[in-house]
Amino acid sequence: MKKIITLLFIAAGIAVQAQTPSAELVNYLTFANLKSEVKSDYGTLDNPILSGAFMNISDRAAMETQMRKLQNSYRWPDGSALDFSKRKSMRNKDGIVDMYTMGNGKDTVKIFVDPYHTSAAYFVPKGLVALTSPLLGKVLAPVVKMSEEFYAAQDASTLKESTQQLVGAIQKQIGTALFVDADVLTPIVSDKELDKDLGGYLIKTYVVSKFLAHAKNMKDPKDFATKKMKDNFIKFSARYPEVKSGSLKDTLK
């Protein structure tokens, strides 16, 4: 009996681990070397968070990356996202900083951010928590469930509205840049003979699949997403042979 209970605990541990998002996804969303340590003077006027978002304003991609990391590195204790829409510029001893005022209905915090410098390590302002892999797993659980229901449908290609909602939920939570691979999706986008609805469905399938793979910490998210897209194309083609598939019948064998 003791041996059986031990095996059940091991199995439960494996199941929990499988639901933990990939380190790549967490790193994509958060500052490098983000600590879970709370410091009462961190994120204040005299000790702001050094986001580095405006270190090179001509590099828009780098700016968007750092802003994404700022917006995702921290959460309210219940895991809900912060609202960075209320911003005011101020001056401290080192120059200009941004002050963000945020509330969650219960508490209000003010975070000061220096967008012109970066740091070797990042800590947590008082009243907030760092985004960790287990917390991200909890936050993403509803979207993961939606993704799994999408795949459970007999013909997901007919679920246009719910598919769009699902991609929208992923975009809102973490964006879709990590889940778009040009080498895989460019042939679909550039195929002039391909039915537009089919192309859009396949691209959304790829995005959802790669998100799900990262959210469940699968071994190779790109391979998983590619295989899922191919499988869906084969099913779609068999059910709707009259739809124009362009060159995909060769590239998605």
GURO-257186 format. One record per residue (C-alpha): x, y, z; residue in one letter; residue number from 1. Coordinates in steps of 0.001 Angstrom, whole numbers, plus 500000, padded with zeros to 6 digits. Layout:
BEGIN
+--------+--------+--------+------+------+
|   east |  north |     up | resn | resi |
+--------+--------+--------+------+------+
|      X |      Y |      Z |    A |  NUM |
...
+--------+--------+--------+------+------+
// end
This chain:
BEGIN
+--------+--------+--------+------+------+
|   east |  north |     up | resn | resi |
+--------+--------+--------+------+------+
| 500000 | 500000 | 500000 |    M |    1 |
| 502831 | 502383 | 500907 |    K |    2 |
| 504486 | 501694 | 497547 |    K |    3 |
| 501248 | 502517 | 495693 |    I |    4 |
| 500843 | 505810 | 497567 |    I |    5 |
| 504452 | 506729 | 496757 |    T |    6 |
| 503853 | 506021 | 493063 |    L |    7 |
| 500717 | 508177 | 493129 |    L |    8 |
| 502681 | 511085 | 494602 |    F |    9 |
| 505332 | 510671 | 491909 |    I |   10 |
| 502668 | 510622 | 489202 |    A |   11 |
| 501021 | 513720 | 490665 |    A |   12 |
| 504370 | 515488 | 490695 |    G |   13 |
| 504934 | 514641 | 487036 |    I |   14 |
| 501461 | 515926 | 486144 |    A |   15 |
| 502065 | 519219 | 487940 |    V |   16 |
| 505449 | 519607 | 486273 |    Q |   17 |
| 503898 | 519014 | 482858 |    A |   18 |
| 501575 | 521976 | 483457 |    Q |   19 |
| 504439 | 524300 | 484358 |    T |   20 |
| 505272 | 526691 | 481483 |    P |   21 |
| 508638 | 526467 | 479767 |    S |   22 |
| 511615 | 528449 | 481031 |    A |   23 |
| 511835 | 530009 | 477572 |    E |   24 |
| 508342 | 531445 | 477938 |    L |   25 |
| 509065 | 532826 | 481406 |    V |   26 |
| 512366 | 534333 | 480210 |    N |   27 |
| 510619 | 535838 | 477201 |    Y |   28 |
| 508175 | 537636 | 479481 |    L |   29 |
| 510426 | 538765 | 482338 |    T |   30 |
| 513633 | 540660 | 483059 |    F |   31 |
| 516838 | 538639 | 482986 |    A |   32 |
| 517924 | 537637 | 486494 |    N |   33 |
| 514585 | 538550 | 488072 |    L |   34 |
| 514606 | 537761 | 491806 |    K |   35 |
| 511568 | 536940 | 493914 |    S |   36 |
| 513022 | 539025 | 496745 |    E |   37 |
| 510812 | 541945 | 497827 |    V |   38 |
| 512606 | 545192 | 498689 |    K |   39 |
| 510621 | 547958 | 500341 |    S |   40 |
| 512681 | 550709 | 498680 |    D |   41 |
| 512705 | 549106 | 495227 |    Y |   42 |
| 510729 | 550799 | 492475 |    G |   43 |
| 510757 | 554063 | 494426 |    T |   44 |
| 511757 | 557524 | 493211 |    L |   45 |
| 515317 | 557143 | 494509 |    D |   46 |
| 515646 | 553456 | 493556 |    N |   47 |
| 513622 | 552968 | 490375 |    P |   48 |
| 513345 | 549830 | 488256 |    I |   49 |
| 515888 | 550165 | 485445 |    L |   50 |
| 513845 | 548964 | 482472 |    S |   51 |
| 516184 | 550236 | 479741 |    G |   52 |
| 513239 | 550656 | 477358 |    A |   53 |
| 514484 | 554008 | 475995 |    F |   54 |
| 518212 | 553320 | 475889 |    M |   55 |
| 518004 | 553314 | 472102 |    N |   56 |
| 514721 | 554797 | 470917 |    I |   57 |
| 515609 | 554087 | 467274 |    S |   58 |
| 515495 | 550345 | 468038 |    D |   59 |
| 511760 | 549850 | 468316 |    R |   60 |
| 511994 | 546076 | 468731 |    A |   61 |
| 514331 | 546420 | 471721 |    A |   62 |
| 512071 | 549070 | 473239 |    M |   63 |
| 508993 | 546848 | 472893 |    E |   64 |
| 510898 | 543903 | 474378 |    T |   65 |
| 511891 | 545826 | 477494 |    Q |   66 |
| 508407 | 547282 | 477923 |    M |   67 |
| 506936 | 543788 | 477644 |    R |   68 |
| 509340 | 542566 | 480302 |    K |   69 |
| 508442 | 545472 | 482587 |    L |   70 |
| 504718 | 544806 | 482187 |    Q |   71 |
| 505025 | 541072 | 482767 |    N |   72 |
| 507778 | 540713 | 485383 |    S |   73 |
| 505478 | 541738 | 488224 |    Y |   74 |
| 501966 | 540785 | 489281 |    R |   75 |
| 499519 | 541434 | 492049 |    W |   76 |
| 499705 | 538721 | 494742 |    P |   77 |
| 496663 | 536953 | 493226 |    D |   78 |
| 498454 | 536705 | 489877 |    G |   79 |
| 496435 | 539362 | 488062 |    S |   80 |
| 498231 | 541672 | 485648 |    A |   81 |
| 499248 | 545260 | 486360 |    L |   82 |
| 497809 | 548214 | 484479 |    D |   83 |
| 500595 | 550479 | 483222 |    F |   84 |
| 498285 | 553003 | 481539 |    S |   85 |
| 498592 | 555738 | 484194 |    K |   86 |
| 502038 | 557253 | 483708 |    R |   87 |
| 503605 | 560518 | 484811 |    K |   88 |
| 507172 | 561705 | 484202 |    S |   89 |
| 509159 | 562997 | 487180 |    M |   90 |
| 512745 | 563830 | 488026 |    R |   91 |
| 515028 | 562217 | 490591 |    N |   92 |
| 518712 | 562744 | 491388 |    K |   93 |
| 519779 | 560918 | 488207 |    D |   94 |
| 517329 | 562354 | 485681 |    G |   95 |
| 513880 | 561619 | 484315 |    I |   96 |
| 511873 | 558650 | 485581 |    V |   97 |
| 508335 | 557434 | 484922 |    D |   98 |
| 505838 | 556979 | 487734 |    M |   99 |
| 503082 | 554410 | 487187 |    Y |  100 |
| 500069 | 554440 | 489491 |    T |  101 |
| 498201 | 551117 | 489675 |    M |  102 |
| 495291 | 549732 | 491620 |    G |  103 |
| 493484 | 546407 | 491818 |    N |  104 |
| 490376 | 547498 | 493680 |    G |  105 |
| 491973 | 546791 | 497046 |    K |  106 |
| 495446 | 548288 | 496964 |    D |  107 |
| 497224 | 551058 | 495095 |    T |  108 |
| 500940 | 551116 | 494341 |    V |  109 |
| 503232 | 553600 | 492662 |    K |  110 |
| 506163 | 552218 | 490709 |    I |  111 |
| 509019 | 554396 | 489516 |    F |  112 |
| 510855 | 553261 | 486389 |    V |  113 |
| 514068 | 554518 | 484805 |    D |  114 |
| 513789 | 553670 | 481078 |    P |  115 |
| 517306 | 554896 | 480243 |    Y |  116 |
| 519371 | 552327 | 482174 |    H |  117 |
| 519404 | 548563 | 482771 |    T |  118 |
| 520390 | 546454 | 485760 |    S |  119 |
| 522263 | 543190 | 486339 |    A |  120 |
| 519470 | 542024 | 488664 |    A |  121 |
| 515837 | 542916 | 489274 |    Y |  122 |
| 513862 | 542706 | 492507 |    F |  123 |
| 510213 | 543095 | 493513 |    V |  124 |
| 508535 | 546317 | 494685 |    P |  125 |
| 506552 | 546150 | 497916 |    K |  126 |
| 502966 | 544979 | 497372 |    G |  127 |
| 503754 | 542921 | 494272 |    L |  128 |
| 505187 | 539501 | 493406 |    V |  129 |
| 507549 | 538317 | 490689 |    A |  130 |
| 506145 | 536316 | 487807 |    L |  131 |
| 507392 | 532765 | 488330 |    T |  132 |
| 506769 | 529649 | 486274 |    S |  133 |
| 504173 | 528207 | 488725 |    P |  134 |
| 502345 | 531549 | 488895 |    L |  135 |
| 502382 | 531884 | 485110 |    L |  136 |
| 500957 | 528370 | 484877 |    G |  137 |
| 498082 | 529446 | 487120 |    K |  138 |
| 497510 | 532626 | 485102 |    V |  139 |
| 497504 | 530764 | 481784 |    L |  140 |
| 495333 | 527850 | 482959 |    A |  141 |
| 492060 | 529227 | 481458 |    P |  142 |
| 493727 | 529838 | 478078 |    V |  143 |
| 495334 | 526391 | 478160 |    V |  144 |
| 491899 | 524893 | 478773 |    K |  145 |
| 490484 | 526825 | 475820 |    M |  146 |
| 493356 | 525541 | 473655 |    S |  147 |
| 492725 | 521940 | 474674 |    E |  148 |
| 489000 | 522306 | 473936 |    E |  149 |
| 489916 | 523716 | 470531 |    F |  150 |
| 491854 | 520546 | 469723 |    Y |  151 |
| 489127 | 518305 | 471122 |    A |  152 |
| 486629 | 519654 | 468567 |    A |  153 |
| 485933 | 517255 | 465693 |    Q |  154 |
| 486283 | 520030 | 463127 |    D |  155 |
| 488054 | 523013 | 464658 |    A |  156 |
| 488136 | 524774 | 461279 |    S |  157 |
| 484449 | 525648 | 461701 |    T |  158 |
| 485077 | 527398 | 465015 |    L |  159 |
| 486128 | 530703 | 463447 |    K |  160 |
| 484782 | 532939 | 466210 |    E |  161 |
| 486114 | 530883 | 469098 |    S |  162 |
| 489467 | 530462 | 467324 |    T |  163 |
| 489770 | 534221 | 466998 |    Q |  164 |
| 488846 | 534626 | 470668 |    Q |  165 |
| 491486 | 532083 | 471623 |    L |  166 |
| 494234 | 533830 | 469644 |    V |  167 |
| 493030 | 537126 | 471104 |    G |  168 |
| 493326 | 535706 | 474629 |    A |  169 |
| 496902 | 534594 | 473919 |    I |  170 |
| 497706 | 538008 | 472455 |    Q |  171 |
| 496287 | 539759 | 475512 |    K |  172 |
| 498107 | 537557 | 478015 |    Q |  173 |
| 501576 | 537419 | 476485 |    I |  174 |
| 501527 | 538449 | 472836 |    G |  175 |
| 502077 | 536151 | 469857 |    T |  176 |
| 505616 | 537029 | 468716 |    A |  177 |
| 507161 | 533981 | 470415 |    L |  178 |
| 504702 | 531705 | 468646 |    F |  179 |
| 505309 | 532926 | 465089 |    V |  180 |
| 508092 | 531289 | 463067 |    D |  181 |
| 508689 | 532954 | 459707 |    A |  182 |
| 510309 | 529901 | 458111 |    D |  183 |
| 507179 | 527853 | 458795 |    V |  184 |
| 504454 | 530438 | 458170 |    L |  185 |
| 505864 | 532509 | 455275 |    T |  186 |
| 504966 | 529859 | 452650 |    P |  187 |
| 501365 | 530073 | 453850 |    I |  188 |
| 501243 | 533869 | 453846 |    V |  189 |
| 502888 | 534164 | 450415 |    S |  190 |
| 500825 | 531484 | 448640 |    D |  191 |
| 498574 | 533431 | 446242 |    K |  192 |
| 496549 | 530337 | 445293 |    E |  193 |
| 495687 | 529392 | 448862 |    L |  194 |
| 492177 | 530004 | 450173 |    D |  195 |
| 492474 | 532906 | 452640 |    K |  196 |
| 490246 | 531347 | 455282 |    D |  197 |
| 492248 | 528127 | 455171 |    L |  198 |
| 495532 | 530039 | 455406 |    G |  199 |
| 494283 | 532057 | 458355 |    G |  200 |
| 493048 | 528923 | 460097 |    Y |  201 |
| 496402 | 527165 | 459677 |    L |  202 |
| 498346 | 530154 | 461000 |    I |  203 |
| 496070 | 530387 | 464046 |    K |  204 |
| 496457 | 526638 | 464531 |    T |  205 |
| 500230 | 527032 | 464574 |    Y |  206 |
| 500127 | 529932 | 467064 |    V |  207 |
| 497750 | 528095 | 469414 |    V |  208 |
| 499790 | 524886 | 469171 |    S |  209 |
| 503089 | 526557 | 469953 |    K |  210 |
| 501517 | 528465 | 472830 |    F |  211 |
| 500119 | 525224 | 474241 |    L |  212 |
| 503503 | 523510 | 473896 |    A |  213 |
| 505228 | 526305 | 475841 |    H |  214 |
| 502428 | 526518 | 478407 |    A |  215 |
| 502747 | 522772 | 479102 |    K |  216 |
| 506549 | 522712 | 478824 |    N |  217 |
| 506690 | 520269 | 475936 |    M |  218 |
| 510059 | 519209 | 474563 |    K |  219 |
| 510038 | 520895 | 471121 |    D |  220 |
| 507288 | 523518 | 470719 |    P |  221 |
| 508148 | 524288 | 467082 |    K |  222 |
| 507991 | 520647 | 466002 |    D |  223 |
| 504765 | 520138 | 467954 |    F |  224 |
| 503139 | 523187 | 466334 |    A |  225 |
| 504300 | 522186 | 462848 |    T |  226 |
| 502932 | 518667 | 463244 |    K |  227 |
| 499607 | 519951 | 464590 |    K |  228 |
| 499305 | 522358 | 461657 |    M |  229 |
| 500021 | 519548 | 459170 |    K |  230 |
| 497502 | 517259 | 460862 |    D |  231 |
| 494840 | 519960 | 460725 |    N |  232 |
| 495591 | 520642 | 457066 |    F |  233 |
| 495197 | 516945 | 456217 |    I |  234 |
| 491884 | 516755 | 458087 |    K |  235 |
| 490642 | 519974 | 456478 |    F |  236 |
| 491622 | 518833 | 452964 |    S |  237 |
| 489886 | 515497 | 453410 |    A |  238 |
| 486677 | 517155 | 454565 |    R |  239 |
| 486723 | 520092 | 452136 |    Y |  240 |
| 488541 | 518867 | 448999 |    P |  241 |
| 487057 | 521676 | 446906 |    E |  242 |
| 488868 | 524412 | 448863 |    V |  243 |
| 491958 | 525791 | 447145 |    K |  244 |
| 495060 | 524616 | 449001 |    S |  245 |
| 497692 | 526133 | 446715 |    G |  246 |
| 501118 | 524564 | 447123 |    S |  247 |
| 500423 | 523385 | 450677 |    L |  248 |
| 499567 | 519899 | 449431 |    K |  249 |
| 503296 | 519625 | 448704 |    D |  250 |
| 504812 | 521665 | 451544 |    T |  251 |
| 502591 | 520241 | 454311 |    L |  252 |
| 502861 | 516570 | 453449 |    K |  253 |
+--------+--------+--------+------+------+
// end
